Amino acid sequence: MTIKEQLQHKINNKTKPLGSLGLLEKLALQIGEVQNTLSPKIEKPAHLVFAADHGLADEGISPYPKDVTWQMVMNFCGGGAAINVFCNQNDISLKVYDVGVDYDFPAELPIEKAKVAYGSRNMRIEPAMTPEECSAAMKVGADAVRKEAENGSNTIACGEMGIGNTSASSLLMHRFIGGTIEECTGPGAGLNNSQVEHKINVLKEVAGKYNPQTPEEILATFGGIEIAAMVGAYLEAKKQNMLILIDGFISTAAVITAIQMDASVKNNCIFCHSSDEKGHKIMLEYLGVKPLLHLGMRLGEGTGAAVAMPLVKSAVNFLNQMSSMEDAGVSNKE
């Protein structure tokens, strides 16, 4: 029997009606397949938040000023953000990376210093990144994941902070899966209807200005420094054969980009929740995946991935700890 058949047999013979644990059964099967074992484990789960600014924020495509990026990074480092709370609650280690924040942080701040540039460029004028900057950002993400793997982690999640990054994600979505700018663009951090209309008009102009061809060129043109770091992180996580917990709209835009570069990345991905940001449902349908949760969240930071961690552990634990029909002396269905 293949490992998949062995896992399915083990799942089917637990003390429960067939299929009665629903998505948890599919999750257990996937995790066992990724780890190639009948007894998978979640070891030293790690969460990486990549932060960077966006030049396009100068065009009024976010309700918040650019300063909020560095202010929120300070909040992460002080332990006061949602992602801190959920990582602490679920025993997930958390590291924050400055890959492109337009601010010089104090030397003593507990932050991973890996600044590629002081933010991406204004896409209305020029591409977001040079190819060299994009490649450097991807390397930061890859190196960060490799470091966690060397420390014994087999499960990774990524979050982001960057005012304007839903716009970059909408452009990547538009380019890779072909939705209209209107379908790909939502209120982000809380735009009203007229502000969303302005955002759509700006993104239409940007989308029509360039014609990059390869996934790497598309990422450099329309992405963001922190999104490129996430792409590099996901590609490396696949190389390390780690479980990859995917958050919402921006994380999914990054993983769709990574999948263009290596289709096998998707096999290791657990899609943790359906974001309320417009476009995310279309992304999930494009990927043909069913998320674990739909809580009406659209915060970012990787919060949906951290909140879903207990479900991931539940899938592993029932597979490893629940009695089989034979062990418990329970008659199986004829």
Secondary structure in CASP SS format (residue, H / E / C, confidence):
PFRMAT SS
TARGET T0000
AUTHOR 0000-0000-0000
METHOD secondary structure of the structure
MODEL  1
M C 1.00
T C 1.00
I H 1.00
K H 1.00
E H 1.00
Q H 1.00
L H 1.00
Q H 1.00
H H 1.00
K H 1.00
I H 1.00
N H 1.00
N C 1.00
K E 1.00
T C 1.00
K C 1.00
P C 1.00
L C 1.00
G C 1.00
S C 1.00
L C 1.00
G C 1.00
L H 1.00
L H 1.00
E H 1.00
K H 1.00
L H 1.00
A H 1.00
L H 1.00
Q H 1.00
I H 1.00
G H 1.00
E H 1.00
V H 1.00
Q H 1.00
N C 1.00
T C 1.00
L C 1.00
S C 1.00
P C 1.00
K C 1.00
I C 1.00
E C 1.00
K C 1.00
P C 1.00
A E 1.00
H E 1.00
L E 1.00
V E 1.00
F E 1.00
A E 1.00
A E 1.00
D C 1.00
H C 1.00
G H 1.00
L H 1.00
A H 1.00
D H 1.00
E H 1.00
G C 1.00
I C 1.00
S C 1.00
P C 1.00
Y C 1.00
P C 1.00
K C 1.00
D H 1.00
V H 1.00
T H 1.00
W H 1.00
Q H 1.00
M H 1.00
V H 1.00
M H 1.00
N H 1.00
F H 1.00
C H 1.00
G H 1.00
G C 1.00
G C 1.00
A C 1.00
A H 1.00
I H 1.00
N H 1.00
V H 1.00
F H 1.00
C H 1.00
N H 1.00
Q H 1.00
N C 1.00
D C 1.00
I C 1.00
S E 1.00
L E 1.00
K E 1.00
V E 1.00
Y E 1.00
D E 1.00
V E 1.00
G E 1.00
V C 1.00
D C 1.00
Y C 1.00
D C 1.00
F C 1.00
P C 1.00
A C 1.00
E C 1.00
L C 1.00
P C 1.00
I C 1.00
E E 1.00
K E 1.00
A C 1.00
K C 1.00
V C 1.00
A C 1.00
Y C 1.00
G C 1.00
S C 1.00
R C 1.00
N C 1.00
M C 1.00
R C 1.00
I C 1.00
E C 1.00
P C 1.00
A C 1.00
M C 1.00
T C 1.00
P H 1.00
E H 1.00
E H 1.00
C H 1.00
S H 1.00
A H 1.00
A H 1.00
M H 1.00
K H 1.00
V H 1.00
G H 1.00
A H 1.00
D H 1.00
A H 1.00
V H 1.00
R H 1.00
K H 1.00
E H 1.00
A H 1.00
E H 1.00
N C 1.00
G C 1.00
S C 1.00
N C 1.00
T E 1.00
I E 1.00
A E 1.00
C E 1.00
G E 1.00
E E 1.00
M E 1.00
G C 1.00
I C 1.00
G C 1.00
N H 1.00
T H 1.00
S H 1.00
A H 1.00
S H 1.00
S H 1.00
L H 1.00
L H 1.00
M H 1.00
H H 1.00
R H 1.00
F H 1.00
I H 1.00
G C 1.00
G C 1.00
T C 1.00
I H 1.00
E H 1.00
E H 1.00
C H 1.00
T C 1.00
G C 1.00
P C 1.00
G C 1.00
A C 1.00
G C 1.00
L C 1.00
N C 1.00
N H 1.00
S H 1.00
Q H 1.00
V H 1.00
E H 1.00
H H 1.00
K H 1.00
I H 1.00
N H 1.00
V H 1.00
L H 1.00
K H 1.00
E H 1.00
V H 1.00
A H 1.00
G H 1.00
K H 1.00
Y C 1.00
N C 1.00
P C 1.00
Q C 1.00
T C 1.00
P H 1.00
E H 1.00
E H 1.00
I H 1.00
L H 1.00
A H 1.00
T H 1.00
F H 1.00
G C 1.00
G C 1.00
I H 1.00
E H 1.00
I H 1.00
A H 1.00
A H 1.00
M H 1.00
V H 1.00
G H 1.00
A H 1.00
Y H 1.00
L H 1.00
E H 1.00
A H 1.00
K H 1.00
K H 1.00
Q C 1.00
N C 1.00
M C 1.00
L E 1.00
I E 1.00
L E 1.00
I E 1.00
D C 1.00
G C 1.00
F H 1.00
I H 1.00
S H 1.00
T H 1.00
A H 1.00
A H 1.00
V H 1.00
I H 1.00
T H 1.00
A H 1.00
I H 1.00
Q H 1.00
M H 1.00
D C 1.00
A H 1.00
S H 1.00
V H 1.00
K H 1.00
N H 1.00
N H 1.00
C E 1.00
I E 1.00
F E 1.00
C C 1.00
H E 1.00
S C 1.00
S C 1.00
D C 1.00
E C 1.00
K C 1.00
G C 1.00
H H 1.00
K H 1.00
I H 1.00
M H 1.00
L H 1.00
E H 1.00
Y H 1.00
L H 1.00
G C 1.00
V C 1.00
K C 1.00
P C 1.00
L C 1.00
L E 1.00
H C 1.00
L C 1.00
G C 1.00
M C 1.00
R C 1.00
L C 1.00
G C 1.00
E C 1.00
G C 1.00
T H 1.00
G H 1.00
A H 1.00
A H 1.00
V H 1.00
A H 1.00
M H 1.00
P H 1.00
L H 1.00
V H 1.00
K H 1.00
S H 1.00
A H 1.00
V H 1.00
N H 1.00
F H 1.00
L H 1.00
N H 1.00
Q H 1.00
M C 1.00
S C 1.00
S E 1.00
M H 1.00
E H 1.00
D H 1.00
A H 1.00
G C 1.00
V C 1.00
S C 1.00
N C 1.00
K C 1.00
E C 1.00
END
